[in-house]
Amino acid sequence: MIKIFNELKEGLKEVRKILQEGKELKITITVGISGRKKEDLLLNWPIEKLNLSVRAEQALKRNGIHFVRDILNTPQELLKLKSMGRKSANEILRKLQEKGLSLPPKGRR
């Protein structure tokens, strides 16, 4: 948060300088929605951010799973995915648990 504030502060200094020089200025501001749960943000992570082994990551991609939300929305068990072994499935589950996420119980996907 402090880093964002400092970057904003530096950006505003640049804006001030440009305006003082009488130049035209166009500004685009992107604001994140505050109050979102950590889990909601994690769901939009690409699977690469989980730092999985190459084998586990490739198995997910082969099955069309590219984001964390896709793992949680998979209609079948991880072990039933094509090219998914027990070791890779356990690794994925462990990485999800490290982030505070878990697969929903069977029948709730």
C-alpha positions as CSV (number, residue, x, y, z in Angstrom):
1,M,0.0,0.0,0.0
2,I,2.8,2.4,0.8
3,K,4.5,1.6,-2.5
4,I,1.3,2.5,-4.3
5,F,1.0,5.7,-2.4
6,N,4.6,6.7,-3.1
7,E,4.1,5.9,-6.8
8,L,1.0,8.0,-6.9
9,K,2.8,10.9,-5.1
10,E,5.6,10.8,-7.7
11,G,3.1,10.7,-10.5
12,L,1.3,13.7,-9.2
13,K,4.6,15.6,-9.0
14,E,5.2,14.9,-12.7
15,V,1.6,16.1,-13.5
16,R,2.3,19.3,-11.7
17,K,5.5,19.8,-13.6
18,I,3.7,19.2,-16.9
19,L,0.9,21.6,-16.1
20,Q,3.3,24.3,-15.0
21,E,5.0,24.1,-18.4
22,G,1.6,24.7,-20.0
23,K,1.5,21.4,-21.8
24,E,-1.7,19.5,-22.5
25,L,-2.2,16.5,-20.2
26,K,-4.4,13.4,-20.6
27,I,-4.8,11.2,-17.6
28,T,-6.1,7.7,-17.3
29,I,-6.6,6.3,-13.8
30,T,-7.4,2.7,-13.0
31,V,-8.7,2.0,-9.5
32,G,-8.9,-1.4,-8.0
33,I,-12.1,-2.3,-6.1
34,S,-11.3,-2.3,-2.4
35,G,-12.9,-4.7,0.0
36,R,-12.6,-7.7,-2.3
37,K,-11.7,-10.9,-0.6
38,K,-8.2,-12.3,-1.0
39,E,-9.8,-15.5,-2.4
40,D,-11.6,-13.5,-5.1
41,L,-8.3,-12.0,-6.3
42,L,-6.5,-15.4,-6.2
43,L,-9.2,-16.9,-8.4
44,N,-8.2,-14.7,-11.3
45,W,-4.5,-15.7,-11.0
46,P,-3.1,-17.6,-14.0
47,I,-1.9,-21.0,-12.9
48,E,1.7,-20.0,-13.6
49,K,1.5,-17.9,-10.4
50,L,1.1,-21.1,-8.3
51,N,4.7,-22.0,-9.2
52,L,3.8,-25.6,-10.1
53,S,6.1,-28.1,-11.6
54,V,6.2,-28.2,-15.4
55,R,4.4,-31.5,-15.4
56,A,1.5,-30.3,-13.2
57,E,1.2,-27.0,-15.1
58,Q,1.2,-28.7,-18.5
59,A,-1.4,-31.3,-17.3
60,L,-3.7,-28.5,-16.3
61,K,-3.2,-26.6,-19.6
62,R,-3.8,-29.7,-21.6
63,N,-7.2,-29.9,-20.0
64,G,-8.1,-26.2,-20.7
65,I,-7.3,-25.0,-17.2
66,H,-5.5,-21.7,-17.3
67,F,-6.6,-19.9,-14.1
68,V,-7.0,-20.8,-10.5
69,R,-10.8,-20.4,-10.8
70,D,-10.7,-23.1,-13.6
71,I,-9.1,-25.6,-11.1
72,L,-11.9,-24.9,-8.6
73,N,-14.6,-25.2,-11.3
74,T,-13.3,-28.4,-12.8
75,P,-16.4,-30.7,-12.9
76,Q,-14.3,-33.8,-12.2
77,E,-11.6,-34.9,-9.8
78,L,-8.1,-33.8,-10.6
79,L,-6.9,-37.4,-10.9
80,K,-9.5,-38.0,-13.6
81,L,-8.0,-35.3,-15.8
82,K,-6.0,-36.5,-18.8
83,S,-2.2,-36.7,-18.1
84,M,-2.8,-35.9,-14.4
85,G,-0.9,-38.2,-11.9
86,R,-1.3,-38.5,-8.2
87,K,1.9,-36.6,-7.5
88,S,0.9,-33.6,-9.7
89,A,-2.7,-33.6,-8.2
90,N,-1.3,-33.6,-4.7
91,E,1.1,-30.8,-5.6
92,I,-1.8,-28.7,-7.0
93,L,-3.9,-29.3,-3.9
94,R,-0.9,-28.3,-1.6
95,K,-0.3,-25.1,-3.6
96,L,-4.0,-24.2,-3.3
97,Q,-4.0,-24.9,0.5
98,E,-0.9,-22.6,0.8
99,K,-3.0,-19.9,-0.6
100,G,-6.0,-20.7,1.6
101,L,-8.0,-22.3,-1.1
102,S,-9.4,-25.8,-1.4
103,L,-11.5,-27.8,-3.9
104,P,-15.2,-27.9,-3.2
105,P,-16.6,-31.2,-2.0
106,K,-17.8,-33.6,-4.8
107,G,-21.2,-32.6,-6.2
108,R,-20.8,-28.9,-5.4
109,R,-18.7,-28.0,-8.4
